[in-house]
Amino acid sequence: MIKKMIHQWDFWVVSMFVAIALLAPFLSGKTPILCAGTQGVSIPLLGIGSHREGITGPCTNQWHLLPVLAYDARDIDRQSLAVPPGSPGNVASWRYRHWLGTDGLGRDIAAGLIHGTAVAMIIGLLSVALAFMLGTTLGMWAAYSRYTKPKASILQLILAFTGVFLIWFYTLADWSMTDDSFGYGLIGGLACFAWISVCFSAIDRWTGRKTIPIPLDGLLVKCIEIRKSIPGLLLLLAFTGILTTPSKWTLSLLIALLTFTEFARYSRAETLAAMEENYVKSLHMLGLPMSVILRKHILPNSLPTLTGVAVFSIAGAILLESSLSFLGIGLPVEQVSWGKMLAEGRDLRHWWLVVFPGFLLFLLITGFHKSAERSLHQDDTPQL
């Protein structure tokens, strides 16, 4: 049992970081977790009950359960500036010590590491989830188009490209002027997908014009080649420059738009390989719809490879976010992240600002890489 746990150390490391991200408000902060007294029981941290003012409100004279650390990631202790780890500082109680030290502004390093873990996991998981759905759908659809050989009329193509251009023009205009950039980007993408579907399905019923073949597979390959020829960090720098208030939701969407080509490339390759199998050819000859063949027969056989790519991409997304935060152009100023903590310690005057976030970043990325290698070596026997 112990040997198995040691052999699967990457699973436990990633699980630990996921647990810290989920429990971050319960591990660090000033808002009580639970209050009990004459007014009843409430959970201020979740906004449940009548005691919502925190430790300075009705919970002051009642029994209350506080988070493990007494500091939030953005709390500033002006009496403890750049305190080294383990220093007693100017506090009387052990609970208010800064066990991992503070930065130059007096912010607790341990609290920053905890909340920085939540930021890293949110950006990594959300961006890869969006990239997985978009890239896998496009890759499988483009590869299977060799069977279906889609065609469209000139009218359909004109309406489709015009509608997509107008939708994204106004979406990007609102994106650059509002804080809800993630919502506008997601709505714009869904609107483009809906408009293209209308152009190539409903309009096809009443248009009788001459159609031309659409090389979906070739277009996707060219998009992948163009994307691979430009470094992703440079594209992120360009995109973040047009945003007024970058956030973790904005970065997640931008990273998804930059990394979906990896999923499109691998899903396309897996689909092309599956199309050479006899069972896929038989299903196509029997007249099964393309969506059924892709969803029930080709996608399950591609999941081991795509899962490994997804785990690698999560590590890459976290590293991209840390790089942007290190350069000072990623998340907002008030948002604490590992990259910003590393940036504060790059003068090497306070070693703990570099060692602790750097070690966590190294440990998390190594765990994801090891998990990806394990996923790629799993048995991928075709599932009929």
N, C-alpha and C positions, 0 to 999 in steps of 0.2 A: 504493500500500500504506500509506504514512504517512498520507495523507488519510483512508483508511478506518479506520485505528486511532484517529485523532483524532476522527472522527465517532462512533465507538463507544467513547468514553472511559468511559462508564458501565459497560460490560461489564468493562473492565479494572480499574476501581476496585472493583466488587463482587467480582470474582475475586481481587483482592489481599487483600481483607478475609477472604474465605473461606479462602484459603491461610494467612493469619496465624492464623486461628482453629484450623485443623487442625494447624498446626505449632507452636502455642503452647508445649507442653512442650519442644520442641527449640530454641526461640528464647530462652527465659528459664527459669532454674532452676539448682539446684545438683547435681541428680542427673546423673551422666555418661551420655552417649548410648551410648558404646561403650568397652569395656575389653578389653585384650589383654595377655597375659603368660604366665607359666609355667603358670597354672591354666586357660589356654584363653581363648576369646573369649566375651564375654557382652554383653548389652544391658541394663544396669540400669534404664534408663528405661522399658522395656517389661516388666521382670521376667523376662527371658530369661537363663538361665545361673546361675552360682553367685555372681556378684558383685552382690549386691542391697543392700549397705549404703551405697552412694553413695561420694562422694569421700573420706569419712573411714574407709571400710572397706578391703577388699582392693585396691581400685583405686588406693590412695594411692601405692604404689611401682611402679605399672605404667603402661604407656602408656594414656591415656584421652582421649576426645574429649568436650569439655564443650559445653553450650549456648552460644549467642552471648553472652547476657547472664549475668553471674555471680549475679544476684539473682532470687529468686522474688517474686511480687507481694506476698506477706505478710511478707517478710523485713524486719526493722527494724534499721537502722544508727544506733545511738545517737550515733555520732560525726559524723553528717551529717544534722542536723535542718534542714529547709527550705533545702536547698542549691540555689542557682539553676542553670540549665542551663549546661554547659560549665565549671563550676568544678572545679579539680583535687581539692578536698576534702582529706581527711587520709589518702589512700591512696597507696601508692608505685607501684603498677602501673596502667597505663591500663585494664586489663581490669576493675578494680573501681571505676572512676569512674562517677558518676551523670550520664550524658550529657544527660539531659533534666531533671535535678534530682531532688529528693525532696520529700515532703510534710512536714507538721509532726511526724510520728512517725518519719521517717527511711526511709520506704518509697520504693523506686525508681519514678519516674514511668514510665519506658519499660517496665519489667516490668508495671506496672499497666495500661498501655495495651494491651499484648499480650494479657494474660489477660482484660482487660475486653472485648476484641474477641471472644474465644471465648464469654464469657457472653452478649454481645449477640446473636451469631449463633445460639447454641443456643436462646435464648428466642424470637427472631424466627422461625426456621425451624420449630421444633417446634410452637409455638402456631398458626402459619398452616397447617401440615400437618393438625393436628387439626381446625381450623376449616373447612378446605377439604373434608375428607371428610364432616364432619357437615352443614355448610351446603349443600353441593352435593347430597347425598343427599336431604335434607329438601325442598329447593327443587324439584328435579326430580320427586320423588314427589308432592308436594302439587299441582304444576301438572298433572301427568298424571292426577291423580285426577278431573279434570273429564271424562275419557274413561271411566275405570273406575267412578266413582261408588261408592266403598266404603260398605258398610253393616255394622252390628254390632248384636248384641243387647244388651239392658240388662245381662245377666249378664256378657258379655264386657267391657263398659265398666267395670263395678264391679270386676271382678277385675283389670283392667289398671291402673286408677288406684290401687287399694288396694296392689297389688304394687309399683308405682313409688314410692308414698309410703313404704312400709316399707323398700324397698331404699335410697332416698336418705336416709332418716332415720338408719339405722344406718351408712351410708357416711359421712355428715357427722359423726356422733358419733365414729367412729374417725378421721376426717380431722382433727378438732380436737384429738385427744389423742395422735397419733403423728407421727413424722417422715416416714413413707412416704405422704404425702398424695397424691402423683401416682398411685401405684399404687392406692390406695383409690378415688380419683376415677375412674380408668380402668376398674377392675373394676366399680364401681357403674354406670357408663354402659353397659358391655357386658351386665351383668345385667339392667338395665332393658330394653334392646333385645331380649334373649332372652325375657324374660317377656312383653313385648308381642307378640312373634311367636307365642309359644305361645297366648296368649289369642285372637289373631285368626286362627289357622290350625287348631291341633289341637282347640281347644274348639268350633270351628265345625262339626266333624263330628258331634258328638253333641248339640248344642243345636238345637232346632227352634222356639225362641221367635221372636216378632215382632222384626224388625230395624228399625233407624232409620238414615237416612243420616248419614254423618260428614263435615262440611265441613272437610276437611283444609286446603284452600287458604285458606279464610277464617280458620281458626285460626292458620295460619302468618303470614298478613298482620297479624293482631292482635298476635302475638308480636313481629314486626319493629317495628310501630309503638310498642309499649310500650318495647322496648329502645332505639329511637332517641330516645324522649322523655327518657331519663335519661342524663346524661353518663357515659361509660365510666370516667373517672378516679374519680368518686364511688363507683361500684359496686366498683371495685377496692379503694378505701380501706375500704369496708364489709366486703368479703370477707377482706381481709388482716387485719382486726381480730379475726376469730374464729380465726385460725390461730396456733398456738403458735410454730412454727418455719418461717416462709416460706422457700422455696428456689426455685431457678430452674425446677425441675420443677413446683412449685406455681403459680408465676406463669405458666408456659406454659399450664397447664390452665385457669387463670382467664381469661387473655387469650383463649384459644380459645373459651371459653363466652360471652365478650362480643362476639367478632368473627364468629362463625359466621353471624350474621344477614345480614351483607353478602354472603356467598357464597350464602345461601339466597335473598336478594332478586334477585341477578343471575342465578342459575341458574333461578329460577322465571320470570323475564322471558324468558330465552333459550328455555326449554322452551315457554312459551306462544306465542312467535313461531314456533318450529319446528312446533308443532302445527297451524298454519294452512297449512303447506306441503302440497302434494299428495302428496309421497312419504311423509310421515308418516301422512297419512290412509289412503293405500293400504296401508301396512304394518299399520296397526291393523285395517283391514277384512279383511286376509288372515289375521288371527288370531295374529300374532306376540306372544309374551309381552311384558309391559310392560318387564321387566328387559332384554330383548334390544334393544328399540327405544331405550330410554334409554341403554344402555351403548354400543351400536354405531353409532347413527345421530344421536342428539341431543347426547350428550356431546362427541363430536369437534368438532362445529360450535360448541359453547359454549366450548371450551378457550381460544381467543384472548382472549375477554373475561375469563374466570375467571383466566387467567394474569396479566393486567394487574391485576386486583383483588388477587390473591395477592401480587404484588410491592409494591403500595401498602400492603397489610396488614402485610407484614414490616417496612417502615419505620415504620408506626404502632405495631407491637408493641415495637420497639426503643425508640421514643420514650416509650411508656408505661412501660416498665421503667426507663428513665433518669429519668423524672419521679418514680416511686415511690422510687427509690434516692436521688434528690436530696432528697426529703422525709424520708428516713431510715426508711421503713416498708416497703421492698421486700425486698431480699435480706438474709441474715444479716449480722451485724456483720463477721465475718471475711472475707466474700466481697467481692472488689474488683470494682468496675464503674465505668463512665464517669460515671454519675450521682453516685456517692459522691465521686469525685474532684472533680467540679464543686461539690459541696456543701462540700467542704473549702476551696475557694478562693473562696467567695462573699463573704468579707470583703475581697477584692481586695488583700490584703497580699502575696500570692505569685501573680503573674500567670500563671506557667506551669501552675498547677493548673487554670486556667480555659481558657487558650488551646489547649493540646494536646488534652485530651479533647473540648472544644467543637468544635475544628476537625475531628476524626475523626468526631464525631457528625453534623456538618453535611455532611461529604463522603460518608459512607455513606448518609444519608437522601436526599441529592440524587442519588446514583448509582442508588438504588432507584427513585426517582420518574422519573428519565429512562428507566430500563429499562422501567418500567410504561407510560409514554407510547409507547415504541417498540413494545411488545407489543400495545397497543390499536390501533395504526395498521397492524397487519399485515393482509394479505388474509385474509378469513374466508369464502371461497367455500364453499358447502355441500358436504360430503363424503357422497356417496350410498353 
